Amino acid sequence: MMVLQELQRDPASREAAGEALALMASMYPICRSITGDGVRRTLDLVEQVVPLERTEVPTGTPAFDWEIPPEWNVRDAYIADASGRRVVDFRAHNLHLVSYSAPVDRIVSLDELQPHLHSLPDRPDWIPYRTSYYRENWGFCLRHTDREALGPGPYRVVVDSTLAPGHLTLAEIVVRGSTDGEALVYTHDCHPSLANDNLTGIAVAAALARALRQEQPRLTWRFVFGPGTIGSLAWLSRNEHRLPRLRAGLTIGLLGDAGPLRYKCSRRGDTVTDRIAAHVIGGEPFSGMLTPFEPYGYDERQFCSPGFDLPVGRITRSPNGTYPEYHTSADDLALIRPEKLAESIRAVARTISLLDANRRVLNLSGKGEPRLGKRGLYGSVGGAGPGEFEHALLWVLSLADGGHDLLAMSQRSGMSFELLDRAATALEEAKLVRTLDEPSRGTDAVSRA
């Protein structure tokens, strides 16, 4: 299996992108929503890549100002003309049905039907995606060309669905770290046949979690798969005790279109997640875009709400609502650019790696420069000046005052983060510096987590 470091290189990321696309193809036909068997079937497929711990949250459970809605499942839905021909058919494309449509079986005229129809006059050959989660209703989405061809009726409208007490499903994979600090990756899994939004997020999260499981991270990483908004609220309401340990976090999605990489800052704008992501996404080789926080978007807005104010930002390519195919049937597998998906995997893998490695260290021999040679850290022949690694050792010792983390050292010195990480590790092993961020995880901490 590929480890996280390998995924930051081109050949491995392209292979991972191919595997992600295969997973996406298997998930694409499934009708998903914020609850229901479609979500569970999707998670069954993810579980072929990584093991998942699932939590079923019952209908009616409070989640701050919200509560878990009834579970929605659908067997069939259609609009048929007088001859019985299905002019709109959920079985042909699951976007034809407004998500969370209540059950109905009635005969209507076209005039009665029109308020329940949704189409895109400016994109007449695309089917829109629409929802009605928290207000009981029913509706159908169709190509505008097909809508204009409808006669006066009558039409039989059937939605064979159930809205009943059930559960909302959350799933996560936890990769244990060596310290008490934690980090979060959240991706939403509530959209039906939409590839970029958000099968890419699900598939990339699964690939990264699988890779990270082959390493020994410093932080404990939680990859959470849940529906948008209500899922993150449900997770937060059940995990408030963990939040003081949360050092960094990302929401990810929309990772396969042709747009540039983008990082959206947390509400605070200056957290370690923001600094690392800006360094990675905004730097070479990605040269992506950085955008400030705004209280609209995906689940980062829940994690960054003022009562939590967590260090969680968002990585996407084209953000929600900014590409023509968004929330339409044109957001299909053909929209996904394999090379862009591979680049997204490299960028998120590097962001996770640096977030995990970044730390503050304190010089334990700060009065003068310690003798590195007697510890095997400096060349035995003088006069030529320090080599690159020896120079990195000196920078770490100089800036290891407890106020600089490795990213700050990299930016101050102009040396690569990875080189300074190696230097700091060597100095820690020589007991010349120590990490300040978190104590080592003990047995009790593991059992409490």
Phi, psi and chi 1 to 4 in degrees:
 res  aa     phi    psi   chi1   chi2   chi3   chi4
   1 MET       -  150.0  -69.8 -174.0 -177.4      -
   2 MET   -79.6  137.9  -70.7  175.8  -74.4      -
   3 VAL   -94.0  169.6  -62.1      -      -      -
   4 LEU   -60.7  -38.6 -158.0   63.9      -      -
   5 GLN   -61.8  -39.2  -64.9  -63.2  -32.3      -
   6 GLU   -65.3  -35.0  -69.0  175.4   -7.4      -
   7 LEU   -67.0  -12.9  -73.5 -174.8      -      -
   8 GLN   -83.2   -2.0  -63.1  172.9   48.5      -
   9 ARG  -108.9  154.2  -66.8 -172.5  -77.6  -88.9
  10 ASP   -60.3  -51.8 -172.2   69.4      -      -
  11 PRO   -59.9  -44.3  -22.4   34.2      -      -
  12 ALA   -68.1  -38.5      -      -      -      -
  13 SER   -66.8  -34.7   68.4      -      -      -
  14 ARG   -69.0  -38.4  -72.1 -178.4  179.7  -88.5
  15 GLU   -63.9  -43.3 -179.3 -178.2  -14.3      -
  16 ALA   -64.2  -36.4      -      -      -      -
  17 ALA   -64.6  -39.0      -      -      -      -
  18 GLY   -62.0  -42.0      -      -      -      -
  19 GLU   -66.9  -38.2  -66.1  171.7   -9.2      -
  20 ALA   -63.3  -41.1      -      -      -      -
  21 LEU   -64.0  -37.0  -80.9  165.9      -      -
  22 ALA   -65.0  -41.2      -      -      -      -
  23 LEU   -64.1  -42.4  175.4   60.5      -      -
  24 MET   -60.9  -40.8  -70.0  166.0   57.7      -
  25 ALA   -62.0  -35.6      -      -      -      -
  26 SER   -73.8  -29.2   67.0      -      -      -
  27 MET   -84.6  -24.8  -65.3 -172.0  -69.6      -
  28 TYR   -56.1  -43.0 -177.5   79.0      -      -
  29 PRO   -71.0  -13.0  -15.7   30.6      -      -
  30 ILE   -75.8  135.6  -61.6  173.0      -      -
  31 CYS   -83.4  107.8 -179.4      -      -      -
  32 ARG  -106.2  154.6  -77.7  166.4  -68.4  -86.2
  33 SER  -150.1 -164.2 -169.3      -      -      -
  34 ILE   -73.8  -17.2   55.6  174.9      -      -
  35 THR  -140.9  173.2   64.1      -      -      -
  36 GLY   111.1  175.9      -      -      -      -
  37 ASP   -68.2  -24.5  -69.5  -25.9      -      -
  38 GLY   -63.3  -38.2      -      -      -      -
  39 VAL   -64.0  -44.3  173.6      -      -      -
  40 ARG   -65.8  -38.9  -61.9 -176.1 -172.9  101.3
  41 ARG   -64.0  -37.8  -71.5  170.2   56.8 -157.6
  42 THR   -63.6  -45.2  -59.3      -      -      -
  43 LEU   -66.1  -30.4  -65.3  173.6      -      -
  44 ASP   -59.1  -39.6  -71.5  -16.5      -      -
  45 LEU   -71.3  -40.3  -66.3  171.2      -      -
  46 VAL   -60.6  -35.0  174.0      -      -      -
  47 GLU   -69.9  -11.2 -153.2  154.5   21.0      -
  48 GLN   -75.1  -14.2  -65.1  177.3   10.5      -
  49 VAL  -101.9  -46.5  179.7      -      -      -
  50 VAL  -139.5  148.1  -73.9      -      -      -
  51 PRO   -71.8  143.2   27.1  -34.0      -      -
  52 LEU  -123.1  145.3  -63.4  173.1      -      -
  53 GLU  -102.6  121.2  -60.6  175.2   17.4      -
  54 ARG  -105.1  146.1  -58.2 -166.2 -162.5 -169.9
  55 THR  -127.8  124.7  -58.6      -      -      -
  56 GLU  -100.9  114.4  -62.9  -75.3   -4.9      -
  57 VAL   -99.1  119.1 -172.8      -      -      -
  58 PRO   -66.9  149.1  -19.9   32.2      -      -
  59 THR   -51.1  137.4  -63.7      -      -      -
  60 GLY    90.3   -9.3      -      -      -      -
  61 THR   -66.4  129.1  -58.5      -      -      -
  62 PRO   -67.6  145.0  -17.5   30.6      -      -
  63 ALA  -137.6   79.3      -      -      -      -
  64 PHE    61.2 -121.4  -52.3  112.5      -      -
  65 ASP   -82.5    0.2 -163.6   40.7      -      -
  66 TRP  -111.5  173.9  -59.7   59.6      -      -
  67 GLU  -145.0  155.3   64.8  179.1   34.4      -
  68 ILE   -66.0  127.0  -55.0  -56.0      -      -
  69 PRO   -78.4  173.0   31.9  -36.5      -      -
  70 PRO   -58.1  152.8  -22.3   32.8      -      -
  71 GLU   -79.2  137.7 -177.9  173.9  -36.8      -
  72 TRP  -113.9  129.6 -177.5   69.2      -      -
  73 ASN  -136.8  147.5  -72.6  -68.3      -      -
  74 VAL  -132.7  136.4   56.7      -      -      -
  75 ARG  -100.9  -38.4  -71.7  175.6  -71.2  -89.5
  76 ASP  -163.0  158.6 -164.9    9.5      -      -
  77 ALA  -163.9  141.0      -      -      -      -
  78 TYR  -165.7  163.2   60.5   88.7      -      -
  79 ILE  -119.5  123.9  -58.4  171.0      -      -
  80 ALA  -117.6  143.5      -      -      -      -
  81 ASP   -82.9 -175.4   63.0   17.1      -      -
  82 ALA   -63.4  -23.1      -      -      -      -
  83 SER   -85.8   -4.6   70.2      -      -      -
  84 GLY    92.4   -2.0      -      -      -      -
  85 ARG   -72.7  131.8  179.8  177.8   66.8   92.4
  86 ARG   -79.2  112.3  -65.4 -171.1  177.9 -162.7
  87 VAL   -88.2  -20.7  -64.6      -      -      -
  88 VAL  -137.0  126.7 -178.3      -      -      -
  89 ASP  -136.9  113.6 -171.2   -3.4      -      -
  90 PHE   -55.9  -33.2  167.8   78.1      -      -
  91 ARG   -69.6  -22.6  -67.7  179.0  177.0  175.4
  92 ALA   -78.9  -35.1      -      -      -      -
  93 HIS  -161.5  124.9 -158.2  -58.8      -      -
  94 ASN   -71.6  -11.9   60.1   46.2      -      -
  95 LEU   -70.0  -13.5  -68.6 -172.2      -      -
  96 HIS   -62.0  -23.4  -84.8  -50.8      -      -
  97 LEU  -103.5  129.5 -178.3   64.5      -      -
  98 VAL   -60.7  124.6  170.9      -      -      -
  99 SER   -61.1  134.9 -174.4      -      -      -
 100 TYR    76.9   21.4 -107.1   68.2      -      -
 101 SER   -61.7  133.8  -76.9      -      -      -
 102 ALA   -73.8  156.8      -      -      -      -
 103 PRO   -64.3  142.9   18.7  -29.1      -      -
 104 VAL  -155.0  148.4   61.9      -      -      -
 105 ASP  -153.8   99.7 -172.8  -11.4      -      -
 106 ARG  -152.5  164.3   67.4  177.2   67.3  164.3
 107 ILE  -103.3  128.9  -55.1  -63.3      -      -
 108 VAL  -138.0  158.7  -62.0      -      -      -
 109 SER   -84.9  169.2   67.8      -      -      -
 110 LEU   -61.7  -39.8  179.5   60.7      -      -
 111 ASP   -62.0  -37.9  -72.6  -17.2      -      -
 112 GLU   -71.3  -29.6  -67.3  173.7  -63.4      -
 113 LEU   -78.5  -33.7 -177.4   58.8      -      -
 114 GLN   -54.1  -42.0  -73.6  -73.7   11.9      -
 115 PRO   -62.4  -15.8  -22.6   33.8      -      -
 116 HIS  -100.4    6.5  -64.6  -84.2      -      -
 117 LEU  -107.3  145.7  -61.7 -178.3      -      -
 118 HIS  -133.1  130.1  -53.9  -90.5      -      -
 119 SER  -149.2  175.0   62.8      -      -      -
 120 LEU  -123.1   96.9  -59.5  169.9      -      -
 121 PRO   -57.9  -32.0  -25.5   35.0      -      -
 122 ASP   -82.4  -12.9   58.9  -27.1      -      -
 123 ARG  -131.6   70.7  -55.5  -76.3 -176.6 -179.2
 124 PRO   -66.3  -14.8   22.8  -33.2      -      -
 125 ASP  -104.2    8.6  -66.3  -38.3      -      -
 126 TRP  -109.7  147.1  -64.9   -2.1      -      -
 127 ILE   -96.6  126.1  -53.8  166.4      -      -
 128 PRO   -77.8  163.3   26.6  -31.6      -      -
 129 TYR  -109.5  123.7  165.4   55.5      -      -
 130 ARG  -134.8  154.5  -62.6  -68.9 -177.6  -95.2
 131 THR  -134.5  160.1   67.2      -      -      -
 132 SER  -146.0   66.7 -175.1      -      -      -
 133 TYR   -67.3  -46.0  -65.2  141.6      -      -
 134 TYR  -114.3    9.5  -58.3  106.1      -      -
 135 ARG  -135.0  118.2  178.6  177.4  -62.8  176.0
 136 GLU   -64.8  124.6 -171.6  167.0  -48.0      -
 137 ASN  -162.2  178.3 -159.3  -10.8      -      -
 138 TRP  -145.4  156.1   60.2  -90.7      -      -
 139 GLY  -174.6  167.4      -      -      -      -
 140 PHE  -131.5  148.7  -73.4   83.7      -      -
 141 CYS  -114.4  142.2  -59.4      -      -      -
 142 LEU  -154.3  164.6   68.1  164.2      -      -
 143 ARG   -64.6  139.8  -61.6  172.0 -177.2   86.2
 144 HIS   -63.7  -32.7 -164.9   68.2      -      -
 145 THR   -61.9  -38.3   51.2      -      -      -
 146 ASP   -72.4  -35.4  -67.2  -23.1      -      -
 147 ARG   -64.5  -41.5 -175.5  175.3 -174.1  173.9
 148 GLU   -68.7  -21.0  -71.1 -172.7  -46.0      -
 149 ALA   -86.1   -4.5      -      -      -      -
 150 LEU   -69.4  135.5  -67.1  173.7      -      -
 151 GLY   -84.7 -175.9      -      -      -      -
 152 PRO   -69.9  -11.6   23.5  -33.4      -      -
 153 GLY   101.9 -168.9      -      -      -      -
 154 PRO   -78.9  164.1   31.5  -36.0      -      -
 155 TYR  -129.4  143.2  -66.8   96.6      -      -
 156 ARG   -96.0  125.8 -175.9 -176.2  179.4 -166.9
 157 VAL  -109.8  122.8  177.4      -      -      -
 158 VAL  -128.5  125.9  173.6      -      -      -
 159 VAL  -124.7  105.9  177.6      -      -      -
 160 ASP   -94.2   80.3 -176.1    7.5      -      -
 161 SER  -130.4  168.9   66.1      -      -      -
 162 THR  -130.3  138.0   56.0      -      -      -
 163 LEU  -122.9  104.8  -80.0  165.1      -      -
 164 ALA  -147.5  161.5      -      -      -      -
 165 PRO   -54.2  133.6  -26.9   35.8      -      -
 166 GLY  -164.8 -130.7      -      -      -      -
 167 HIS  -147.8  156.2  -62.2   83.0      -      -
 168 LEU  -102.0  133.7  177.3  149.5      -      -
 169 THR  -102.2  123.8  -53.2      -      -      -
 170 LEU  -109.6  146.5  -65.6  171.8      -      -
 171 ALA  -140.0  145.3      -      -      -      -
 172 GLU  -149.6  155.9   63.5 -179.9   49.3      -
 173 ILE  -122.2  132.0  175.6  169.8      -      -
 174 VAL  -112.5  123.5 -179.4      -      -      -
 175 VAL  -108.0  110.0 -176.0      -      -      -
 176 ARG   -70.7  138.8  -62.0  -71.8  176.6 -170.8
 177 GLY  -104.7 -179.8      -      -      -      -
 178 SER   -92.8   -3.4   60.0      -      -      -
 179 THR  -126.9  178.2   71.7      -      -      -
 180 ASP   -82.0  -10.5  -74.3  -29.3      -      -
 181 GLY   -71.3  150.7      -      -      -      -
 182 GLU  -129.1  160.4  -63.1 -162.8    4.9      -
 183 ALA  -141.9  156.6      -      -      -      -
 184 LEU  -129.5  139.1  174.3   72.6      -      -
 185 VAL  -125.6  120.7  176.7      -      -      -
 186 TYR  -118.6  135.4 -170.3   93.6      -      -
 187 THR  -139.4  140.9 -168.8      -      -      -
 188 HIS   -87.0  146.0   59.9  -84.9      -      -
 189 ASP  -128.2   28.8   60.1    4.5      -      -
 190 CYS  -103.5   -0.5   52.6      -      -      -
 191 HIS   -91.2  143.2  -74.6   34.5      -      -
 192 PRO   -76.1 -131.0   25.8  -30.2      -      -
 193 SER   -76.1   73.1  -66.8      -      -      -
 194 LEU  -131.2  121.3  -61.8  169.2      -      -
 195 ALA   -84.7  -53.1      -      -      -      -
 196 ASN   -70.0  -41.7 -161.8   38.8      -      -
 197 ASP  -112.9   89.7 -178.8   19.8      -      -
 198 ASN  -147.3   39.1 -172.6   39.5      -      -
 199 LEU   -63.1  -29.4  -65.6 -179.1      -      -
 200 THR   -62.8  -41.8   55.4      -      -      -
 201 GLY   -63.0  -43.0      -      -      -      -
 202 ILE   -62.7  -48.0  -61.4  169.9      -      -
 203 ALA   -68.2  -40.3      -      -      -      -
 204 VAL   -67.6  -41.6  169.7      -      -      -
 205 ALA   -59.8  -41.9      -      -      -      -
 206 ALA   -64.0  -41.8      -      -      -      -
 207 ALA   -64.6  -41.8      -      -      -      -
 208 LEU   -70.0  -40.2  -65.2  171.1      -      -
 209 ALA   -63.8  -41.7      -      -      -      -
 210 ARG   -61.0  -43.0  179.5  175.1   63.5  176.3
 211 ALA   -66.7  -42.9      -      -      -      -
 212 LEU   -65.7  -27.9 -165.1   57.5      -      -
 213 ARG   -65.0  -18.4  -68.6 -176.8   72.5 -134.0
 214 GLN   -87.6   -1.3  -50.5  -52.3  -50.8      -
 215 GLU  -115.9  178.4  -58.3 -171.0    2.2      -
 216 GLN  -116.7   90.2  176.5   55.5   67.1      -
 217 PRO   -71.5  161.9   26.0  -33.1      -      -
 218 ARG   -78.8  -43.3 -169.4  175.1   66.6   89.6
 219 LEU   -92.5  157.7  -57.7  175.1      -      -
 220 THR   -85.8  123.8  -72.4      -      -      -
 221 TRP  -103.6  129.6  -74.7   85.0      -      -
 222 ARG  -113.9  116.9  -65.3 -178.5 -178.6  -85.1
 223 PHE  -100.0  115.2  -68.0   79.6      -      -
 224 VAL  -114.0  130.6 -179.1      -      -      -
 225 PHE  -111.5  118.0  -57.3   81.6      -      -
 226 GLY  -158.4  165.4      -      -      -      -
 227 PRO   -68.3  157.8   24.7  -33.3      -      -
 228 GLY   -65.3  146.1      -      -      -      -
 229 THR    62.1  -73.6  -56.2      -      -      -
 230 ILE   -65.4  -28.5 -170.2   63.6      -      -
 231 GLY   -70.6  -47.1      -      -      -      -
 232 SER   -66.9  -35.7   52.8      -      -      -
 233 LEU   -64.8  -42.2  -70.1  168.9      -      -
 234 ALA   -63.1  -42.7      -      -      -      -
 235 TRP   -64.0  -45.5 -172.9   88.3      -      -
 236 LEU   -61.0  -41.4  -77.2  162.7      -      -
 237 SER   -65.7  -24.6   69.9      -      -      -
 238 ARG   -98.4   -3.4  -57.0  172.3   71.2   86.7
 239 ASN  -133.1   23.5  -72.3  -85.4      -      -
 240 GLU   -58.7  -30.9  -76.4 -164.3   77.9      -
 241 HIS   -66.9  -20.7   62.7  -72.1      -      -
 242 ARG   -84.3  -21.7  -59.4 -170.4 -169.8  -78.3
 243 LEU   -62.8  -33.1  -58.7 -175.2      -      -
 244 PRO   -60.6  -21.1  -26.7   36.7      -      -
 245 ARG   -91.0   -3.8  -58.3 -156.7  -64.2  -96.5
 246 LEU   -77.5  114.8 -167.6   70.9      -      -
 247 ARG   -93.4  -26.7  -56.3  -67.9 -175.6  -99.8
 248 ALA  -162.4  161.6      -      -      -      -
 249 GLY  -167.0  154.4      -      -      -      -
 250 LEU  -136.9  141.5  -64.4  167.0      -      -
 251 THR  -104.3  141.5   59.8      -      -      -
 252 ILE  -132.4  150.7   61.5  171.7      -      -
 253 GLY   172.4  175.0      -      -      -      -
 254 LEU    49.0   58.1  -68.3   82.6      -      -
 255 LEU  -110.5    6.8  -65.6  169.3      -      -
 256 GLY  -121.6    0.5      -      -      -      -
 257 ASP   -83.7 -178.4   66.5  -85.6      -      -
 258 ALA   -83.6   -5.1      -      -      -      -
 259 GLY   -69.5  165.4      -      -      -      -
 260 PRO   -71.6  159.1   28.1  -35.2      -      -
 261 LEU   -64.5  144.2  -77.2  161.2      -      -
 262 ARG  -136.9  141.4  -76.6  178.2  171.1   87.1
 263 TYR  -119.3  127.0  174.6   72.9      -      -
 264 LYS  -101.5  125.1  174.2 -175.5  171.4 -177.7
 265 CYS   -68.5  159.7  -69.3      -      -      -
 266 SER   -68.4  172.1   72.2      -      -      -
 267 ARG   -59.4  -39.6  178.6  176.7  176.6  -91.8
 268 ARG   -71.0  -36.4  -80.7 -177.2  -93.5  165.4
 269 GLY    82.9   -7.5      -      -      -      -
 270 ASP  -133.7   22.9   61.1   -6.2      -      -
 271 THR   -76.5  169.9   67.3      -      -      -
 272 VAL   -62.0  -33.8   66.4      -      -      -
 273 THR   -61.4  -45.0  -50.2      -      -      -
 274 ASP   -62.1  -43.2  -59.1  -38.8      -      -
 275 ARG   -68.0  -44.6  -66.0  170.0   55.5 -124.8
 276 ILE   -67.4  -46.1  -68.9  -72.5      -      -
 277 ALA   -63.9  -38.6      -      -      -      -
 278 ALA   -63.5  -39.3      -      -      -      -
 279 HIS   -64.2  -40.2  177.4   74.2      -      -
 280 VAL   -82.2  -58.7  173.6      -      -      -
 281 ILE   -67.3  -40.7  -56.5  -60.8      -      -
 282 GLY   -81.6  -12.8      -      -      -      -
 283 GLY   -97.8 -174.8      -      -      -      -
 284 GLU   -77.6  143.9  -64.7  -64.6  -25.8      -
 285 PRO   -93.5    4.4   35.7  -36.1      -      -
 286 PHE   -82.0  -38.8  -57.5  112.9      -      -
 287 SER    48.5   45.9  -59.1      -      -      -
 288 GLY   -83.5 -172.6      -      -      -      -
 289 MET  -105.8  144.8  -58.4  174.9   64.2      -
 290 LEU  -114.7  131.4  -52.2  176.2      -      -
 291 THR  -126.7  146.0   60.0      -      -      -
 292 PRO   -72.8  165.1   27.6  -34.3      -      -
 293 PHE   -67.0  144.6  176.7   79.7      -      -
 294 GLU  -143.6  149.9   61.4  168.0  -25.9      -
 295 PRO   -81.8   40.4   30.2  -34.6      -      -
 296 TYR  -142.0  146.0  177.0   72.3      -      -
 297 GLY   145.3 -130.1      -      -      -      -
 298 TYR  -107.3 -150.0  -72.2  133.9      -      -
 299 ASP   -74.2   -7.7  -66.6  -83.0      -      -
 300 GLU   -57.5  -28.6   71.8  -79.4   -8.2      -
 301 ARG   -71.0  -24.8   70.6 -171.2 -164.6  -86.0
 302 GLN   -77.0  -45.6  -49.6  -54.3  -27.5      -
 303 PHE   -64.8  -28.5  -62.9  112.1      -      -
 304 CYS   -97.3    4.8  -68.3      -      -      -
 305 SER   -59.2  149.3   56.6      -      -      -
 306 PRO   -59.4  -26.0   16.7  -29.2      -      -
 307 GLY   -70.8  -18.2      -      -      -      -
 308 PHE  -112.0  -51.3  -63.9  120.0      -      -
 309 ASP    50.7   50.8 -159.4   18.2      -      -
 310 LEU   -84.8  158.3  -65.0  170.0      -      -
 311 PRO   -80.5   63.8   31.1  -35.8      -      -
 312 VAL  -119.8  122.1  177.3      -      -      -
 313 GLY  -115.2 -171.5      -      -      -      -
 314 ARG  -135.7  135.6 -173.4 -173.8   75.6 -167.9
 315 ILE  -114.5  125.3  -63.5  177.4      -      -
 316 THR  -140.4 -178.2   62.8      -      -      -
 317 ARG   -99.9 -110.9  -59.2 -163.7   79.1   89.5
 318 SER   -67.4  123.5  -62.4      -      -      -
 319 PRO   -68.9  171.7  -15.7   28.9      -      -
 320 ASN   -54.8  132.3   47.9  -61.8      -      -
 321 GLY    81.0    2.7      -      -      -      -
 322 THR  -109.7    1.8   64.4      -      -      -
 323 TYR  -124.8  145.7   60.7   99.9      -      -
 324 PRO   -56.9  -35.1  -22.3   32.0      -      -
 325 GLU   -78.4   -7.2  -60.5   86.2   -4.9      -
 326 TYR   -54.9  131.0  178.3   76.5      -      -
 327 HIS    54.4   42.1  -81.9 -168.1      -      -
 328 THR  -141.1  170.5   75.7      -      -      -
 329 SER   -66.4  -14.4   56.9      -      -      -
 330 ALA   -75.7  -11.3      -      -      -      -
 331 ASP   -82.8   69.9 -172.2  -11.4      -      -
 332 ASP  -114.4 -174.1   58.1   14.4      -      -
 333 LEU   -65.1  -25.3  -66.7  167.6      -      -
 334 ALA   -69.0  -21.5      -      -      -      -
 335 LEU   -71.0  -25.9  177.2   68.5      -      -
 336 ILE   -75.2  128.8  -55.1  -55.3      -      -
 337 ARG   -98.4  111.4  -57.2  -85.2  -68.8  -86.6
 338 PRO   -54.5  -38.7  -26.2   35.1      -      -
 339 GLU   -68.8  -31.5   72.4  -81.1    7.7      -
 340 LYS   -74.1  -37.2  -63.2  -64.1 -174.4  179.5
 341 LEU   -63.0  -41.3 -172.6   60.8      -      -
 342 ALA   -63.0  -41.9      -      -      -      -
 343 GLU   -63.5  -39.3 -176.3 -174.3   50.5      -
 344 SER   -61.4  -42.1  -63.6      -      -      -
 345 ILE   -60.5  -44.1  -70.7  171.1      -      -
 346 ARG   -61.6  -43.6  -67.9 -164.7  -63.8  -85.2
 347 ALA   -67.2  -44.8      -      -      -      -
 348 VAL   -70.0  -37.8 -178.7      -      -      -
 349 ALA   -61.4  -42.7      -      -      -      -
 350 ARG   -67.8  -39.0  178.7  161.0  164.1   75.4
 351 THR   -60.7  -45.1  -58.1      -      -      -
 352 ILE   -63.9  -43.4  -71.2  174.5      -      -
 353 SER   -59.4  -45.5  -71.2      -      -      -
 354 LEU   -71.6  -37.3  -91.9   59.5      -      -
 355 LEU   -60.3  -39.9  -78.0  169.7      -      -
 356 ASP   -70.7  -38.1 -167.6   73.2      -      -
 357 ALA   -83.0  -24.4      -      -      -      -
 358 ASN   -64.2  136.1 -167.3   49.0      -      -
 359 ARG  -164.3  161.7   59.8 -160.5 -175.4  -83.8
 360 ARG   -97.1  138.9  -65.1  175.8  -58.5  124.2
 361 VAL  -126.6  153.8  -66.7      -      -      -
 362 LEU  -118.1  129.3 -179.5   66.4      -      -
 363 ASN   -70.3  121.2 -169.9  -26.8      -      -
 364 LEU   -91.3   -1.6  -58.7  177.3      -      -
 365 SER  -137.6   58.8 -177.1      -      -      -
 366 GLY   -83.6   -7.1      -      -      -      -
 367 LYS   -89.7   92.0  -66.3 -178.7  177.5  179.6
 368 GLY    85.9  173.7      -      -      -      -
 369 GLU   -89.2  126.2 -174.3  177.9  -71.8      -
 370 PRO   -68.5  154.6   26.3  -34.4      -      -
 371 ARG   -77.0  108.1  -77.1 -177.6   59.6 -168.4
 372 LEU   -81.8  -28.4  -60.5  179.0      -      -
 373 GLY   -61.4  -42.9      -      -      -      -
 374 LYS   -70.0  -10.9   72.2  177.2 -176.5  179.4
 375 ARG  -103.4    9.3  -64.3  173.0  172.0   87.7
 376 GLY    74.0   19.7      -      -      -      -
 377 LEU  -105.8    1.6  -64.6  175.6      -      -
 378 TYR  -140.7  146.6 -145.5   84.1      -      -
 379 GLY   -61.3  149.5      -      -      -      -
 380 SER   -81.6  -15.9   59.1      -      -      -
 381 VAL  -109.1  120.5  178.1      -      -      -
 382 GLY   -92.4  179.3      -      -      -      -
 383 GLY    99.8  -22.4      -      -      -      -
 384 ALA   -94.9   -6.1      -      -      -      -
 385 GLY    85.9  162.2      -      -      -      -
 386 PRO   -72.1  147.4   28.2  -34.7      -      -
 387 GLY   -76.4  179.2      -      -      -      -
 388 GLU   -60.2  -46.1 -174.1 -179.8   49.2      -
 389 PHE   -67.5  -40.6 -178.0   67.9      -      -
 390 GLU   -63.7  -37.4  -66.6  160.7  -23.8      -
 391 HIS   -63.9  -39.5 -157.6 -179.5      -      -
 392 ALA   -63.7  -39.0      -      -      -      -
 393 LEU   -58.0  -43.2  -66.5  170.5      -      -
 394 LEU   -67.2  -37.8  -62.4  177.4      -      -
 395 TRP   -65.0  -43.7  -92.5  112.8      -      -
 396 VAL   -61.8  -46.6  172.0      -      -      -
 397 LEU   -60.7  -38.8  -73.5  167.8      -      -
 398 SER   -69.1  -36.8  177.8      -      -      -
 399 LEU  -100.6    2.8  -63.6  179.0      -      -
 400 ALA   -82.1   63.5      -      -      -      -
 401 ASP  -103.5    7.7   53.5   10.7      -      -
 402 GLY    88.0  -11.2      -      -      -      -
 403 GLY  -104.1  -13.2      -      -      -      -
 404 HIS  -109.3  130.6  -68.1   75.9      -      -
 405 ASP   -93.9  178.4   58.5   14.7      -      -
 406 LEU   -63.1  -34.6  -65.9 -174.6      -      -
 407 LEU   -64.0  -43.7  178.6   61.2      -      -
 408 ALA   -62.3  -38.8      -      -      -      -
 409 MET   -62.6  -41.1  -66.8 -179.9 -172.8      -
 410 SER   -63.3  -44.6  174.5      -      -      -
 411 GLN   -68.9  -34.8  -66.8  169.1  -27.8      -
 412 ARG   -72.3  -41.5  174.7   82.6  176.0  -91.5
 413 SER   -88.6  -22.4   67.6      -      -      -
 414 GLY    80.6    3.8      -      -      -      -
 415 MET   -90.2  157.8  -62.3 -171.5  125.6      -
 416 SER   -68.5  148.9   74.8      -      -      -
 417 PHE   -57.7  -43.8 -177.8  100.4      -      -
 418 GLU   -63.3  -38.6  -72.6   81.9   -0.8      -
 419 LEU   -66.1  -42.7  179.6   60.7      -      -
 420 LEU   -68.5  -32.6  -67.7  167.2      -      -
 421 ASP   -62.9  -44.4 -179.7   26.4      -      -
 422 ARG   -61.4  -41.7  -75.8  176.4   47.0 -141.3
 423 ALA   -65.4  -44.5      -      -      -      -
 424 ALA   -62.7  -39.3      -      -      -      -
 425 THR   -63.2  -43.7  -60.8      -      -      -
 426 ALA   -62.5  -39.8      -      -      -      -
 427 LEU   -69.9  -34.2  -69.4  168.2      -      -
 428 GLU   -65.2  -43.5  -73.8 -178.9  -84.3      -
 429 GLU   -64.3  -29.1  -68.9  172.3   -8.6      -
 430 ALA   -85.8    2.1      -      -      -      -
 431 LYS    60.5   34.3  -58.1 -170.2 -175.3  -50.9
 432 LEU   -98.1  -20.7  -70.0  172.9      -      -
 433 VAL  -138.2  161.7  -57.7      -      -      -
 434 ARG  -138.2  150.9   67.9  177.3  175.2   86.1
 435 THR   -76.2  138.2  -64.8      -      -      -
 436 LEU   -99.4  -19.3  -66.9  179.5      -      -
 437 ASP   -64.7  -55.9  -71.0  -14.0      -      -
 438 GLU  -140.2  148.4  -63.5   94.3   17.6      -
 439 PRO   -70.7  162.2   27.3  -34.2      -      -
 440 SER   -62.7  143.2  -64.0      -      -      -
 441 ARG   -71.2  131.0  178.1 -173.7  -66.8  -82.3
 442 GLY  -104.2  178.2      -      -      -      -
 443 THR   -61.0  -39.7  -56.9      -      -      -
 444 ASP   -65.6  -38.1  -70.4  -16.7      -      -
 445 ALA   -64.5  -38.0      -      -      -      -
 446 VAL   -64.6  -42.9  172.1      -      -      -
 447 SER   -69.8  -27.5   64.6      -      -      -
 448 ARG   -78.6  -24.3  -70.1 -164.2  -53.8  -91.6
 449 ALA   -70.3      -      -      -      -      -
